[in-house]
Amino acid sequence: MTCRGAEDPALSHRRNAVRGILRLPSLAVGLLMLAAEPAWAHLMPAQQGTLHILGNAVFAVFSLPLSALRGVDDNGDGHLSATELLAHEPVIRDEVSRRIRITDGTRAGQLEFLQVTAEPDERDSASTAGSSHFVVLMKSRFDAPPALVRMESDFWGAAASERELSIKATRGTEAEVAVLTPRRESHSFFQSRSQVAAGYVADQLFSRVDLWFVATAIVVFGAGWQIRRRDAARISAMASPPQC
């Protein structure tokens, strides 16, 4: 028979802490990973974002341009300061929740968490220059694990470099990257092959219809121009005095 000595209190405390963490639901852990570290703002380059699908939830991080907002940059310097963020955070949150939509196909989820941060563009933590981009942390929950994650955004800035948003979505071992632009403001991630093929056919059809309209407009405009030229020549001939 072996006797066991008293356990070191510090070791016991650490073991209990680990057990407590392991008991946390996976979704809560994911939220803490997103929200607890301000370094996320430095780790997310401008005009980029991520979607992480975990169970019934989608965790999102985006770096968005300040110039896409109105009435927030009080001093007009093109940067969002801590003071401006504090004053306008409710407006920014409302704009983000309205202009960035994450759905499961056509089904909307419930937005459970939205946080806005603005780290200085300079790496100096004492800088007060502000940020030309701000970072958004979001969590949306669905009734069931989303099968077709769709993202839509019209958050475009004034500069040409602020009119593209690169998004990487991950779900387990799956990963997909898409680029949103003002001409293509939405994308559905993790589509089946048949859905991808149907979308390609639709895109080709609409592009051909657009080309047909352009070609038709050119023909009609050209025909009208030729008619106007003939009419002008006829009127000019009628107005000219007869030659003796």
C-alpha positions as CSV (number, residue, x, y, z in Angstrom):
1,M,0.0,0.0,0.0
2,T,1.4,3.4,-1.0
3,C,0.7,6.6,0.7
4,R,0.3,9.8,-1.2
5,G,1.6,13.1,0.2
6,A,-0.3,16.3,0.1
7,E,-0.4,17.9,-3.4
8,D,1.4,21.1,-4.0
9,P,-1.3,23.9,-3.8
10,A,0.1,25.7,-6.8
11,L,0.0,22.6,-9.0
12,S,-3.5,21.8,-7.9
13,H,-4.6,25.4,-8.8
14,R,-3.1,25.1,-12.3
15,R,-4.7,21.7,-12.8
16,N,-8.1,23.1,-11.8
17,A,-7.7,26.1,-14.1
18,V,-6.9,23.8,-17.1
19,R,-10.0,21.7,-16.3
20,G,-12.1,24.8,-16.2
21,I,-10.8,25.9,-19.6
22,L,-11.5,22.5,-21.1
23,R,-15.1,22.7,-19.8
24,L,-15.8,26.0,-21.7
25,P,-17.9,25.5,-24.8
26,S,-15.9,25.7,-28.0
27,L,-17.8,28.7,-29.3
28,A,-17.0,30.7,-26.2
29,V,-13.3,29.8,-26.6
30,G,-13.5,31.0,-30.2
31,L,-15.0,34.3,-29.1
32,L,-12.4,34.8,-26.5
33,M,-9.6,34.2,-29.0
34,L,-11.1,36.9,-31.2
35,A,-12.0,39.5,-28.7
36,A,-9.3,39.3,-26.0
37,E,-6.2,40.2,-28.1
38,P,-5.8,43.7,-29.4
39,A,-3.0,42.5,-31.5
40,W,-5.6,41.2,-34.0
41,A,-5.7,44.8,-35.4
42,H,-2.0,44.5,-36.4
43,L,-2.4,40.9,-37.6
44,M,-5.3,41.7,-40.0
45,P,-3.9,43.7,-43.0
46,A,-6.0,46.4,-44.5
47,Q,-8.8,45.3,-46.9
48,Q,-8.7,41.7,-45.7
49,G,-10.8,39.5,-43.5
50,T,-11.5,36.0,-42.3
51,L,-14.6,33.9,-41.7
52,H,-14.2,30.9,-39.4
53,I,-17.2,28.5,-39.2
54,L,-17.3,26.6,-35.9
55,G,-20.4,24.6,-35.2
56,N,-23.5,26.8,-35.5
57,A,-21.5,30.0,-35.4
58,V,-19.5,32.2,-37.8
59,F,-16.6,34.2,-36.3
60,A,-15.5,37.1,-38.6
61,V,-12.6,39.6,-38.5
62,F,-12.4,42.4,-41.1
63,S,-10.1,45.4,-41.6
64,L,-12.4,48.1,-43.2
65,P,-11.6,51.6,-44.6
66,L,-12.5,54.7,-42.6
67,S,-13.3,56.5,-45.8
68,A,-16.4,54.3,-46.3
69,L,-18.0,56.1,-43.4
70,R,-19.6,59.5,-43.2
71,G,-19.6,61.9,-40.2
72,V,-17.0,59.9,-38.2
73,D,-13.7,61.6,-39.0
74,D,-14.4,64.8,-37.1
75,N,-11.1,66.6,-37.9
76,G,-11.0,65.4,-41.5
77,D,-7.4,64.0,-41.2
78,G,-8.4,60.6,-42.8
79,H,-7.7,58.7,-39.6
80,L,-9.9,57.4,-36.8
81,S,-8.6,58.4,-33.4
82,A,-9.5,56.9,-30.1
83,T,-11.6,59.9,-29.3
84,E,-13.5,59.7,-32.5
85,L,-14.1,56.0,-32.1
86,L,-15.4,56.6,-28.6
87,A,-17.8,59.3,-29.8
88,H,-19.1,57.4,-32.9
89,E,-18.8,53.7,-32.0
90,P,-22.6,53.2,-31.9
91,V,-22.9,54.7,-35.4
92,I,-20.0,52.6,-36.7
93,R,-21.4,49.4,-35.2
94,D,-24.8,50.2,-36.8
95,E,-23.2,50.8,-40.2
96,V,-21.2,47.6,-40.0
97,S,-24.2,45.4,-39.0
98,R,-26.2,46.9,-41.8
99,R,-23.7,46.9,-44.6
100,I,-22.0,43.5,-43.9
101,R,-24.3,40.6,-44.1
102,I,-23.4,37.0,-43.3
103,T,-26.1,34.4,-44.0
104,D,-26.6,30.7,-44.5
105,G,-27.8,30.8,-48.1
106,T,-30.8,33.1,-47.7
107,R,-31.3,32.5,-44.0
108,A,-30.0,35.3,-41.7
109,G,-28.3,34.4,-38.5
110,Q,-28.4,36.2,-35.2
111,L,-25.6,38.8,-34.6
112,E,-24.4,38.0,-31.0
113,F,-21.2,40.0,-30.9
114,L,-19.7,43.0,-32.7
115,Q,-16.7,44.9,-31.5
116,V,-14.8,47.8,-33.3
117,T,-11.2,48.7,-32.7
118,A,-8.9,51.2,-34.3
119,E,-5.2,50.6,-33.8
120,P,-2.8,53.3,-34.9
121,D,-1.3,52.9,-38.4
122,E,2.1,53.4,-36.7
123,R,3.4,50.6,-34.6
124,D,4.2,53.1,-31.8
125,S,1.6,52.4,-29.1
126,A,1.9,56.0,-27.9
127,S,0.9,57.4,-31.3
128,T,-2.2,59.5,-31.5
129,A,-2.3,59.7,-35.3
130,G,-5.2,57.2,-35.5
131,S,-6.0,54.6,-38.1
132,S,-7.1,54.8,-41.8
133,H,-8.7,51.4,-41.3
134,F,-10.6,49.9,-38.3
135,V,-10.9,46.3,-37.3
136,V,-14.3,44.6,-36.7
137,L,-14.9,41.4,-34.7
138,M,-18.2,39.7,-35.3
139,K,-20.0,36.5,-34.3
140,S,-23.2,35.3,-35.9
141,R,-25.1,32.2,-34.7
142,F,-27.4,30.0,-36.8
143,D,-30.0,27.4,-35.9
144,A,-27.9,24.7,-37.4
145,P,-24.3,24.5,-38.8
146,P,-24.3,26.8,-41.9
147,A,-24.0,24.8,-45.1
148,L,-23.6,27.6,-47.6
149,V,-22.0,30.6,-45.9
150,R,-22.7,33.8,-47.9
151,M,-21.1,37.1,-47.3
152,E,-22.3,40.4,-48.8
153,S,-20.7,43.9,-48.3
154,D,-20.8,47.3,-49.8
155,F,-18.1,48.8,-47.6
156,W,-16.0,50.5,-50.2
157,G,-13.5,53.3,-49.5
158,A,-12.5,56.3,-51.6
159,A,-9.1,55.1,-52.7
160,A,-8.7,52.5,-55.5
161,S,-6.9,50.2,-53.0
162,E,-10.0,50.3,-50.8
163,R,-12.3,48.9,-53.3
164,E,-11.4,45.3,-52.9
165,L,-12.0,43.1,-49.8
166,S,-10.1,39.7,-49.7
167,I,-11.9,37.1,-47.5
168,K,-10.6,33.7,-46.4
169,A,-13.2,31.3,-45.1
170,T,-12.3,28.2,-43.1
171,R,-14.5,25.3,-42.0
172,G,-12.7,22.4,-40.5
173,T,-10.1,21.4,-43.0
174,E,-11.8,23.3,-45.8
175,A,-10.6,26.8,-46.9
176,E,-11.7,29.1,-49.6
177,V,-10.6,32.6,-50.6
178,A,-12.8,35.2,-52.4
179,V,-12.3,38.8,-53.4
180,L,-15.3,41.2,-53.2
181,T,-15.5,44.3,-55.3
182,P,-18.2,46.9,-56.1
183,R,-19.0,44.9,-59.2
184,R,-19.2,41.7,-57.2
185,E,-20.4,42.5,-53.7
186,S,-21.3,38.9,-52.5
187,H,-19.8,35.4,-52.5
188,S,-21.1,32.1,-51.4
189,F,-18.5,29.9,-49.8
190,F,-18.2,26.1,-49.8
191,Q,-20.6,25.6,-52.7
192,S,-21.1,22.2,-54.3
193,R,-19.8,21.6,-57.8
194,S,-23.3,21.8,-59.2
195,Q,-23.8,25.2,-57.5
196,V,-20.5,26.5,-58.8
197,A,-21.4,25.4,-62.3
198,A,-24.8,27.0,-62.1
199,G,-23.3,30.2,-60.9
200,Y,-20.8,30.2,-63.7
201,V,-23.5,29.7,-66.3
202,A,-25.6,32.5,-64.8
203,D,-22.6,34.8,-64.9
204,Q,-21.8,34.0,-68.5
205,L,-25.5,34.5,-69.4
206,F,-25.7,37.9,-67.8
207,S,-22.4,39.0,-69.3
208,R,-23.6,38.0,-72.8
209,V,-26.9,39.8,-72.2
210,D,-24.9,42.9,-71.2
211,L,-22.8,42.7,-74.3
212,W,-25.9,42.2,-76.5
213,F,-27.4,45.4,-75.0
214,V,-24.2,47.3,-75.6
215,A,-23.9,46.1,-79.2
216,T,-27.6,46.9,-79.8
217,A,-27.2,50.4,-78.4
218,I,-24.2,51.0,-80.7
219,V,-26.1,49.8,-83.8
220,V,-29.1,51.9,-82.9
221,F,-27.0,55.0,-82.1
222,G,-25.1,54.5,-85.4
223,A,-28.2,54.1,-87.4
224,G,-29.8,57.2,-85.8
225,W,-26.6,59.2,-86.6
226,Q,-26.7,58.1,-90.2
227,I,-30.4,59.1,-90.5
228,R,-29.6,62.5,-88.9
229,R,-26.8,63.0,-91.4
230,R,-29.1,62.2,-94.4
231,D,-31.9,64.5,-93.0
232,A,-29.3,67.3,-92.5
233,A,-28.1,66.9,-96.1
234,R,-31.6,66.9,-97.4
235,I,-32.5,70.1,-95.5
236,S,-29.3,71.7,-96.6
237,A,-30.1,70.9,-100.2
238,M,-33.7,72.3,-99.9
239,A,-32.4,75.5,-98.3
240,S,-29.7,76.2,-101.0
241,P,-30.7,78.5,-103.8
242,P,-31.1,76.9,-107.2
243,Q,-28.0,77.1,-109.5
244,C,-28.7,78.9,-112.8
